[in-house]
Amino acid sequence: MSSKEKWNDRYRAADKSPVQAARVLSENLHLLPRSGIALDLACGRGGNALLLAEQGLQVNAWDISNVVISDLRQLAEDSNVMLAADVRDVESEPPSAEQFDVIVVSYFLDRDSMPALAAALKPGGLIFYQTFTRERVSSRGPQRDAFRLARQELLQQFSSLELVVYREEGLLGNTRVGCRDEVMYIGKKPLNHPQP
């Protein structure tokens, strides 16, 4: 079964409850630029894309599943929200350089595409990233460690960016509260970044 077929099957069977944006975005809306071009990468049901559009950004939403993209287009139309939702395999076709002011990635992990994501930011652009970590207190998320981040891995993966927000609480303290099983990261591309 192809990756596209796998995700189409998952979205056909998925719960149709209201979509939610990732915490890394919803809790940090004050950091968004007043205008610009945003990308919700591997957008799923589009919670991040819808929230970005509501903030006045020009939004692109990409996902490998044509089922979920069709649903998102309909939801955006029903909600009177403008966004461009497109079927795109982001692993084989990552964004091109200096294309976006904001990129949001939630619950998607492709380490090979991370350099392209950093490069896809315009100078001063922000990436909002949230996904699962190997340090966990519940069974949420992927079971295989290959699909979860090692401790502080995002700091290494995006070392060319300036750190804005980082939250990874691991197993410290009272594990019944806080940011558990996940990492939240926001990085900014320097205005005068070195050329590769």
PyMOL commands that set and color helices and strands:
alter all, ss='L'
color gray80, all
select helices_A, chain A and resi 3-13+23-26+29-31+47-54+66-78+111-120+145-147+153-157
alter helices_A, ss='H'
color red, helices_A
select strands_A, chain A and resi 37-41+58-63+84-87+100-106+121-132+162-167+182-188
alter strands_A, ss='S'
color yellow, strands_A
deselect
rebuild
show_as cartoon
